């Protein structure tokens, strides 16, 4: 009978050791994943802090808005499809309109309530990427059937993919 209790004790100790091993491996894995996600979150926050743009000019003919945007930060901006452009304007019947203009690629003629990159200068390093120190000319086209009214106060906001942005008031 003594031998049976020794075997039962060995099985119990083995089960406890196996359970503690599995739990500790799971805990180490969880700590590793949390640590990696914390590092990635800090890198994203650091990139956001280094991103700055400045709108240095805005002109309009009523339908097209031409913006000059300076990359004053330290981060390259290349994902234009993730940039947001919001325009708040008064139309010819003095009604306030707010539109979000998504990015449209360079291939087709610019559609209403969309924007595109007109030019980047000087674009010697990384052509097609908005590098620090460069100026990007943006063209925002509103619907031709609902243009900006004469002598109206208007506002435009440009926001980068990681959340940095700038806004400016402009008149027609």
C-alpha positions in Angstrom: 0.0 0.0 0.0 2.9 2.4 0.5 3.9 2.1 -3.1 0.5 3.2 -4.4 0.6 6.4 -2.3 4.1 7.2 -3.7 2.9 6.8 -7.3 -0.2 9.0 -6.5 2.1 11.7 -5.0 4.4 11.5 -8.0 1.5 11.9 -10.4 0.1 14.9 -8.4 3.5 16.6 -8.3 4.0 16.0 -12.0 0.5 17.5 -12.7 1.3 20.5 -10.5 4.7 21.0 -12.2 3.1 20.7 -15.7 0.4 23.2 -14.8 2.8 25.7 -13.4 5.0 25.4 -16.5 2.1 25.9 -18.9 0.9 28.9 -16.8 4.3 30.5 -16.7 4.9 30.0 -20.4 1.5 31.7 -21.1 2.4 34.6 -18.7 5.8 35.1 -20.4 4.1 35.0 -23.8 1.5 37.5 -22.7 4.2 39.8 -21.2 6.2 39.6 -24.5 3.2 40.5 -26.6 2.2 43.4 -24.4 5.8 44.7 -24.4 5.9 44.6 -28.2 2.6 46.4 -28.6 3.8 49.0 -26.1 6.9 49.6 -28.1 4.9 49.9 -31.3 2.5 52.3 -29.7 5.4 54.5 -28.6 6.9 54.5 -32.1 3.6 55.6 -33.6 3.3 58.3 -31.0 6.9 59.5 -31.6 6.2 59.6 -35.4 3.0 61.6 -34.8 5.0 64.1 -32.7 7.6 64.5 -35.5 4.9 65.2 -38.2 4.0 68.8 -38.9 2.5 70.5 -41.9 1.8 74.2 -42.5 -0.7 75.6 -45.1 1.2 78.6 -46.5 -1.3 79.7 -49.1 -4.9 79.1 -50.4 -6.6 80.5 -53.4 -9.8 79.7 -55.2 -11.8 80.5 -58.3 -15.0 79.2 -56.7 -14.7 75.5 -57.9 -10.9 74.8 -57.5 -9.0 75.5 -54.4 -5.2 75.6 -54.7 -3.2 75.0 -51.5 0.5 75.3 -50.8 1.4 73.0 -48.0 4.9 72.9 -46.4 6.2 69.8 -44.6 7.8 71.4 -41.6 8.2 68.2 -39.6 10.7 65.4 -39.8 8.5 62.6 -41.3 8.0 61.7 -45.0 4.3 61.6 -46.1 3.4 59.3 -48.9 0.1 57.7 -48.1 -2.0 60.4 -49.7 -5.1 58.2 -49.8 -5.2 58.3 -46.0 -5.0 62.1 -45.8 -8.2 64.0 -45.0 -9.2 67.3 -46.6 -12.3 69.0 -45.1 -13.7 72.2 -46.6 -16.3 74.5 -45.0 -17.6 77.1 -47.4 -20.5 79.4 -48.2 -22.0 78.8 -51.6 -23.6 81.4 -53.9 -26.9 81.2 -52.1 -25.1 81.9 -48.8 -25.7 78.4 -47.5 -22.8 76.9 -45.4 -21.6 73.6 -46.8 -19.1 71.1 -45.3 -17.5 68.5 -47.5 -14.8 65.8 -47.0 -12.7 65.5 -50.1 -11.0 62.1 -50.5 -7.8 61.7 -52.5 -8.0 60.9 -56.2 -5.0 59.5 -58.0 -3.3 61.3 -60.9 -4.7 59.1 -63.7 -8.2 60.5 -64.3 -9.5 64.1 -64.5 -10.2 65.5 -61.0 -13.8 64.8 -60.0 -16.0 67.1 -57.8 -15.3 67.0 -54.1 -12.0 65.3 -54.5 -8.3 66.4 -54.3 -5.0 65.5 -55.9 -1.4 66.4 -55.7 -0.7 69.1 -58.3 3.1 69.2 -57.7 5.8 68.7 -55.0 8.9 70.9 -55.2 11.7 70.4 -55.0 11.1 66.7 -55.4 14.7 65.5 -55.9 14.7 63.0 -53.1 12.0 60.3 -53.1 10.0 61.5 -56.1 6.2 61.4 -55.3 6.8 61.4 -51.5 6.2 64.6 -49.5 9.5 64.9 -47.7 10.5 67.3 -44.9 11.3 70.7 -46.4 9.3 70.3 -49.5 6.2 72.2 -50.6 3.2 70.3 -52.0 0.7 72.1 -54.3 -2.7 70.5 -53.7 -5.8 71.0 -55.9 -9.2 70.5 -54.3 -12.2 70.5 -56.7 -15.7 71.2 -55.4 -18.8 70.3 -57.3 -19.2 72.8 -60.2 -22.9 73.0 -59.5 -22.3 74.3 -56.0 -19.3 76.7 -56.1 -18.0 79.0 -53.4 -19.8 82.3 -53.2 -18.2 85.7 -53.8 -16.6 87.5 -50.8 -17.3 84.6 -48.5 -15.2 83.4 -45.5 -14.2 79.8 -46.0 -12.1 77.3 -44.1 -10.0 74.3 -45.1 -8.4 71.6 -43.0 -5.6 69.2 -44.2 -4.7 66.2 -41.9 -1.9 63.7 -42.4 -2.4 59.9 -42.0 -1.1 59.9 -38.5 -3.3 62.8 -37.3 -1.1 66.0 -37.6 -2.8 68.8 -39.5 -3.3 72.4 -40.2 -6.2 74.7 -41.2 -6.6 78.1 -42.8 -9.3 80.6 -43.6 -9.5 81.9 -47.2 -11.7 84.1 -49.3 -12.8 84.0 -52.9 
